[in-house]
Amino acid sequence: KMPGIRHTGPLPALTAAQHALAAALRADVEHLAITIGERNIFMPAGYRAAEAWLASQLAALGLAVERQTFDTQGVPCVNLSAQLRGTTKPDE
């Protein structure tokens, strides 16, 4: 059994901010899934497009993007890493 109080009944209506966040998340997922489409080592053009788009989205948030490169079955691949530091204890 899970700790805490279980919710029953209808969920509260979303706030305007929650609606905006849901729309932004849907747009991001649709961009990756529909605009860019399939992306993997067998579809490297899509993989590269997704990498570039994700890196630009992170950079637009003011984050420094680090690329960790590696090869998979002879195909160059990349992990993207970005860190959002806390404001009260940024060194933790």
C-alpha positions in Angstrom: 0.0 0.0 0.0 1.3 3.4 -0.9 1.8 6.0 1.9 -0.1 9.2 2.1 -3.6 10.2 1.3 -5.3 8.8 -1.8 -7.2 11.1 -4.1 -10.9 10.3 -4.8 -13.4 12.1 -7.0 -12.9 14.3 -10.0 -9.6 16.1 -10.5 -9.6 19.9 -10.2 -9.7 21.9 -13.4 -6.3 22.8 -14.9 -5.0 26.4 -14.3 -4.1 28.6 -17.3 -0.4 27.9 -16.6 -1.1 24.1 -16.6 -3.0 24.4 -19.9 -0.1 26.4 -21.4 2.5 23.8 -20.2 0.4 20.9 -21.6 0.2 22.7 -25.0 4.0 23.4 -25.0 4.8 19.8 -24.1 2.5 18.5 -26.8 4.1 20.8 -29.3 7.6 19.5 -28.4 6.5 15.8 -28.6 4.8 16.4 -31.9 7.9 18.1 -33.3 10.0 15.2 -32.4 7.5 12.5 -33.4 6.0 14.1 -36.5 8.2 16.8 -37.9 11.5 15.0 -37.2 10.1 11.5 -37.1 12.0 8.3 -36.7 15.4 8.8 -35.3 18.0 6.1 -34.4 21.2 4.7 -35.7 19.4 3.4 -38.8 17.9 6.8 -39.5 20.9 9.1 -38.7 19.4 12.2 -40.4 16.5 12.1 -38.0 18.9 11.5 -35.1 21.0 14.5 -36.1 17.9 16.7 -36.5 16.6 15.7 -33.0 20.0 16.3 -31.5 20.3 19.8 -33.1 16.7 20.7 -32.1 17.0 19.5 -28.5 20.4 21.3 -28.1 18.8 24.5 -29.4 15.8 24.2 -27.1 18.1 23.7 -24.1 20.4 26.6 -25.2 17.3 28.9 -25.6 16.6 28.3 -21.9 20.0 29.7 -21.2 21.6 26.3 -20.4 25.1 25.3 -21.5 24.8 22.1 -23.5 27.5 19.5 -23.2 27.8 16.8 -25.8 29.0 13.3 -24.8 29.9 11.5 -28.1 30.2 7.7 -28.6 29.9 5.2 -31.4 27.2 2.6 -31.7 27.6 0.0 -34.5 30.0 2.4 -36.2 27.5 5.3 -36.1 28.5 8.4 -34.2 26.0 9.2 -31.5 25.6 11.9 -28.9 24.1 12.3 -25.4 23.2 15.8 -24.5 23.6 17.1 -21.0 22.5 20.4 -19.5 22.4 21.4 -15.8 20.0 23.7 -14.1 21.6 24.8 -10.9 19.5 25.5 -7.8 19.3 29.0 -6.4 19.4 28.3 -2.6 22.2 25.6 -2.6 23.7 25.7 -6.1 26.8 23.6 -5.1 24.7 20.6 -4.0 
